[in-house]
Amino acid sequence: MGVTFLLASARFVGNIARLSLGPLLPLLSLELGFPTESKPALLSAYSSGYILTQIAGGFFADRYGAPFVLAFTSGASAFVLLALASAPGEWGVTWWIRLYAALGLLAGP
């Protein structure tokens, strides 16, 4: 029960991070100084990463077992979310794009 709740919570928080980016992007842009040209890349970074791991996630789940793949991706997503939460504006929008793409890669399986 505890592991299932933990995995479901990690997936829930990752989806909240993905879904809240669009409505919060104008405020983030003002606060962190993201240029207008980078907004489309930031909004599509998660989806780009997500679509790349759909087939690979199934392959790894067949090869190593679904519980291992889900535990690994949830744990790695937690680290990416921590990095995203602590990514200051000085890092720039490039790091935000990379972190959202990594979050999408980990959410695919």
VOKE-496494 format. One line per field, with one value per residue (C-alpha): residue number from 1; chain; x, y, z. Coordinates in pm, 1 decimal. Layout:
REM residues N
minu = c(NUM / ...)
drenmar = c(A / ...)
X = c(X / ...)
Y = c(Y / ...)
Z = c(Z / ...)
This chain:
REM residues 109
minu = c(1 / 2 / 3 / 4 / 5 / 6 / 7 / 8 / 9 / 10 / 11 / 12 / 13 / 14 / 15 / 16 / 17 / 18 / 19 / 20 / 21 / 22 / 23 / 24 / 25 / 26 / 27 / 28 / 29 / 30 / 31 / 32 / 33 / 34 / 35 / 36 / 37 / 38 / 39 / 40 / 41 / 42 / 43 / 44 / 45 / 46 / 47 / 48 / 49 / 50 / 51 / 52 / 53 / 54 / 55 / 56 / 57 / 58 / 59 / 60 / 61 / 62 / 63 / 64 / 65 / 66 / 67 / 68 / 69 / 70 / 71 / 72 / 73 / 74 / 75 / 76 / 77 / 78 / 79 / 80 / 81 / 82 / 83 / 84 / 85 / 86 / 87 / 88 / 89 / 90 / 91 / 92 / 93 / 94 / 95 / 96 / 97 / 98 / 99 / 100 / 101 / 102 / 103 / 104 / 105 / 106 / 107 / 108 / 109)
drenmar = c(A / A / A / A / A / A / A / A / A / A / A / A / A / A / A / A / A / A / A / A / A / A / A / A / A / A / A / A / A / A / A / A / A / A / A / A / A / A / A / A / A / A / A / A / A / A / A / A / A / A / A / A / A / A / A / A / A / A / A / A / A / A / A / A / A / A / A / A / A / A / A / A / A / A / A / A / A / A / A / A / A / A / A / A / A / A / A / A / A / A / A / A / A / A / A / A / A / A / A / A / A / A / A / A / A / A / A / A / A)
X = c(0.0 / 277.0 / 477.8 / 168.5 / 74.5 / 426.8 / 436.4 / 90.7 / 190.4 / 506.7 / 308.9 / 48.3 / 308.1 / 478.4 / 149.2 / 69.7 / 410.1 / 335.0 / -20.4 / 52.7 / 327.3 / 92.4 / -117.5 / 186.1 / 413.9 / 326.9 / 410.1 / 726.1 / 836.3 / 800.8 / 963.8 / 1251.5 / 1294.7 / 1225.7 / 1230.7 / 916.5 / 1094.7 / 1161.5 / 802.8 / 700.9 / 1009.8 / 939.8 / 575.6 / 661.6 / 964.0 / 760.3 / 560.5 / 873.7 / 1038.6 / 719.3 / 665.1 / 1024.3 / 992.2 / 658.3 / 804.2 / 1128.9 / 931.1 / 746.7 / 1073.6 / 1238.1 / 926.7 / 934.2 / 1305.6 / 1347.7 / 993.7 / 730.5 / 774.4 / 1144.5 / 1088.4 / 809.8 / 1013.5 / 1320.0 / 1133.7 / 939.9 / 1258.3 / 1438.0 / 1134.4 / 1156.5 / 1514.9 / 1417.8 / 1128.7 / 1363.6 / 1604.4 / 1317.1 / 1193.1 / 1539.4 / 1634.2 / 1680.8 / 1625.4 / 2001.5 / 2024.1 / 1815.0 / 1532.5 / 1760.5 / 1781.0 / 1405.6 / 1359.8 / 1609.6 / 1448.4 / 1097.5 / 1223.2 / 1383.9 / 1058.4 / 876.1 / 1132.0 / 1079.1 / 699.3 / 679.8 / 715.6)
Y = c(0.0 / 245.4 / 194.7 / 228.8 / 552.1 / 684.7 / 605.3 / 753.1 / 1066.7 / 1107.4 / 1074.8 / 1320.0 / 1583.8 / 1542.5 / 1595.7 / 1900.8 / 2045.1 / 1981.8 / 2114.4 / 2424.4 / 2550.8 / 2697.8 / 2912.9 / 3017.4 / 3095.3 / 3467.7 / 3510.6 / 3299.9 / 3499.5 / 3826.4 / 3697.6 / 3504.5 / 3708.4 / 3437.7 / 3579.7 / 3553.2 / 3340.9 / 3062.9 / 3010.9 / 2766.3 / 2552.8 / 2548.6 / 2450.9 / 2170.4 / 2031.1 / 1793.2 / 1655.0 / 1607.6 / 1404.5 / 1211.0 / 1098.2 / 975.4 / 720.7 / 558.9 / 260.8 / 255.9 / 245.0 / -66.5 / -228.6 / -160.2 / -273.8 / -605.2 / -646.1 / -536.1 / -557.9 / -289.9 / -238.7 / -162.6 / 75.2 / 260.8 / 285.3 / 408.5 / 668.1 / 791.4 / 827.3 / 1003.6 / 1228.6 / 1329.7 / 1447.4 / 1637.4 / 1803.5 / 1902.4 / 2051.1 / 2231.1 / 2374.7 / 2498.0 / 2621.8 / 2994.2 / 3246.9 / 3293.0 / 2945.9 / 3069.5 / 2928.7 / 2668.6 / 2475.8 / 2492.5 / 2348.8 / 2070.7 / 1983.4 / 1974.6 / 1755.2 / 1520.9 / 1512.0 / 1415.9 / 1144.6 / 996.9 / 1018.9 / 824.2 / 475.0)
Z = c(0.0 / 91.7 / -227.8 / -443.7 / -269.4 / -310.1 / -682.8 / -737.7 / -547.0 / -753.6 / -1076.3 / -946.3 / -855.6 / -1194.0 / -1373.3 / -1162.2 / -1256.1 / -1623.8 / -1620.8 / -1415.6 / -1647.6 / -1908.0 / -1673.9 / -1469.2 / -1762.8 / -1783.6 / -1414.5 / -1442.2 / -1744.7 / -1556.2 / -1239.1 / -1398.2 / -1715.8 / -1973.9 / -2328.8 / -2540.0 / -2802.9 / -2551.9 / -2437.2 / -2714.6 / -2651.1 / -2279.1 / -2329.0 / -2573.5 / -2386.0 / -2167.8 / -2460.0 / -2669.8 / -2397.6 / -2327.4 / -2686.0 / -2718.3 / -2437.2 / -2513.3 / -2698.3 / -2500.0 / -2175.1 / -2290.0 / -2396.0 / -2060.0 / -1872.3 / -2060.6 / -2008.9 / -1645.4 / -1511.5 / -1478.1 / -1100.1 / -1141.2 / -1432.9 / -1249.8 / -930.5 / -1118.1 / -1323.1 / -1019.8 / -815.8 / -1097.9 / -1150.9 / -785.9 / -839.1 / -1154.3 / -970.9 / -688.9 / -942.1 / -1112.4 / -785.1 / -696.4 / -1045.2 / -1003.0 / -1276.7 / -1310.4 / -1462.5 / -1750.4 / -1951.8 / -2112.9 / -1786.7 / -1742.5 / -2093.3 / -2021.9 / -1689.8 / -1837.1 / -2122.9 / -1868.1 / -1672.9 / -1992.3 / -2068.7 / -1724.5 / -1744.8 / -2071.0 / -1929.3)
